[in-house]
Amino acid sequence: MRLRIGLVVAVLFLAALPASAQGVLPNTFGGWTGSPKPELTPLVFHNGDKTTQPVAEAQSAVRQEYGFVGGESAEYTHGSGALEVNLYRLKDPSGAYGLYSYLRTTDMPAAGLAEHSSMSQERALVLVGNLVLEVQGKNLSAANRDLKALVGAVSPHASSGLLPTIQQHIPTKGFIDRTDKYVLGPETLNQVFPIENGDWLGFSQGAEAETAKYRVNGRELNLVIADFPTPQTAAKRLTELRSRFNLNGSNGGTNPAPLFAKRDMTLVAIVSGAATQKEADAILGQIASGAEITWDEPTFQFKEPGIGVMIVGAIMGTGVICLFAIIAGLAFGGVRLVVKRATNKVFDRPDQVQVLQLGLSSKPINAEDFYGYRK
């Protein structure tokens, strides 16, 4: 019986695999037809930068850093036209944004396919949640409407989430368009900001980074901004970098290449390629974390009064208490006497007054004697 149940579960699981793997890339869109092929093994990234094409081992590390979990590919045809489509699936939108920035090249201006999309004549990239859509073909601008239909078919399968905000700290003056890259690991950083192999920036300490290129005085400079969890972590990492590199003219460390750095709260910014501190400051001077540390706990200030103030206060307080006692006594006694003279039915009624007598005389006790009058 258990064997039969196990076989049934295995059959259902195997039958569910194609259904879970397929269904993202459509069979048709905008007049284009194709046969999507689910890829259970990692796809090779097409960076598009022919001058720095990474090797397969490096690309495998980049995929792991961005959280690549799978992908699909398909070839579509429409008349004499042909499109090659790759779909990369990442574990979260942050990793997808990083892969999108990694695959984008400087010849791909922003496109209107989605909030984050770029396109050249032969290549298009679209970020949709945790999915990155890559399209390669000829004269893609003429198929803009069809590509929007493809994005619309893929969007329901994407997972939404927050995107990184570190790119908001990238300086704008001198910035070379579309050179910014969101980095989550040392392998990717060493490709876009080649200084030294290994995790020298501190990704193991929770850092995330953004790189960009700038043009200052005709010279191309590279910038990397790392955001750490706490200001203390950022300060400690900057101290370690000073002992490791020639940082801000310190001439220390084993790497003679001059680097210029600045820390602002949790941010550590490093510029390479600058000849002087002034050139580096043209970029570093624009960096600000925008965070402020404030102390909003309520406070008070205690001052002990002088001896004269204390004596005067005690006398006035005693006088107020005595005055209150006199007024309260007169009010209570006066009301009682007025009511008593008006009627004997409220206070000291003769029929209810009980007085202990010693029996020393035969005169009876009269309650009215206590008020000094007789009827």
FENPE-V763740 format. One record per backbone hydrogen bond with DSSP energy under -1.0 kcal/mol. CO is the residue of the C=O (numbers start at 0). NH is the residue of the N-H. E is the energy in kcal/mol with one decimal. If there is no record, write none. Layout:
BEGIN
co={CO,CO}
nh={NH,NH}
e={E,E}
END
This chain:
BEGIN
co={0,1,2,3,4,5,6,7,8,9,10,11,12,15,16,17,26,28,31,32,36,38,47,54,55,56,57,58,59,60,61,62,66,69,70,71,72,73,75,76,77,80,82,83,84,85,86,87,88,88,91,92,93,94,95,96,97,98,99,104,108,115,116,117,120,121,122,123,124,125,127,129,130,131,132,133,134,135,138,139,140,142,143,144,145,146,147,148,149,150,153,154,164,165,166,171,173,175,180,182,184,185,187,188,197,201,201,202,207,208,209,210,211,212,213,215,218,220,221,222,223,224,225,226,229,230,231,232,233,234,235,236,237,238,240,243,244,245,246,254,258,259,261,263,265,266,267,268,269,270,271,275,276,279,279,280,282,283,305,306,307,308,309,310,311,312,313,314,315,316,317,318,319,320,321,322,323,324,325,326,327,328,329,330,331,332,333,334,335,336,337,338,348,348,365,366,367,367}
nh={4,5,6,7,8,9,10,11,12,13,14,15,16,19,20,21,33,31,28,76,72,70,49,58,59,60,61,62,63,64,65,67,90,88,38,86,36,84,82,32,80,77,75,135,73,133,71,131,68,69,95,96,97,98,99,100,101,102,103,107,118,126,110,124,139,136,119,134,117,132,130,89,127,87,125,85,123,83,141,142,143,146,147,148,149,150,151,152,153,154,156,157,167,168,169,174,214,178,210,208,188,189,191,192,199,204,206,205,226,182,224,180,222,175,220,218,215,213,271,211,269,209,267,207,233,234,235,236,237,238,239,240,241,242,244,254,246,258,249,245,247,270,268,266,227,263,225,261,223,259,221,279,280,282,283,284,285,286,309,310,311,312,313,314,315,316,317,318,319,320,321,322,323,324,325,326,327,328,329,330,331,332,333,334,335,336,337,338,339,340,341,342,351,352,368,369,370,372}
e={-2.1,-2.5,-2.2,-2.5,-2.5,-2.3,-2.5,-2.4,-2.3,-2.6,-2.2,-1.5,-1.1,-2.4,-2.4,-2.7,-2.2,-2.8,-2.0,-2.3,-1.6,-1.3,-1.0,-2.2,-2.0,-1.6,-2.2,-2.5,-1.8,-2.2,-2.0,-2.7,-1.8,-3.0,-2.0,-3.1,-3.5,-3.0,-2.6,-2.0,-2.0,-1.9,-2.5,-2.5,-2.1,-3.0,-1.9,-2.4,-2.9,-1.1,-1.8,-2.7,-2.1,-2.4,-2.6,-2.4,-2.0,-2.5,-1.5,-1.5,-2.5,-2.7,-2.0,-3.0,-2.3,-1.6,-3.5,-2.5,-2.3,-3.0,-2.3,-2.8,-2.9,-2.8,-2.2,-2.9,-2.5,-2.8,-1.1,-1.2,-1.1,-2.3,-1.7,-1.5,-1.8,-2.4,-2.3,-1.6,-1.5,-2.3,-1.9,-2.0,-1.7,-2.0,-1.3,-1.5,-2.4,-1.1,-2.6,-2.4,-1.9,-2.7,-1.8,-3.1,-1.8,-1.2,-1.2,-1.7,-3.0,-2.9,-2.7,-2.1,-2.8,-2.6,-2.5,-2.1,-2.8,-2.7,-2.4,-2.0,-2.5,-2.0,-2.3,-1.4,-1.8,-2.5,-2.3,-2.2,-2.2,-1.9,-1.9,-2.1,-1.7,-1.2,-2.5,-1.0,-1.7,-2.7,-1.1,-1.0,-3.2,-3.0,-3.1,-2.4,-2.5,-2.3,-2.7,-2.0,-2.2,-2.0,-2.4,-1.7,-2.5,-1.6,-2.9,-2.2,-1.6,-1.5,-1.9,-2.3,-2.5,-2.2,-2.0,-2.5,-2.5,-2.2,-2.4,-2.4,-2.1,-2.0,-2.5,-2.6,-2.2,-2.0,-2.4,-2.5,-2.3,-2.3,-2.7,-2.3,-2.4,-2.8,-2.7,-2.1,-1.8,-2.3,-2.5,-2.3,-2.3,-2.5,-1.4,-2.3,-2.1,-1.1,-1.6,-1.4,-1.6,-1.2}
END
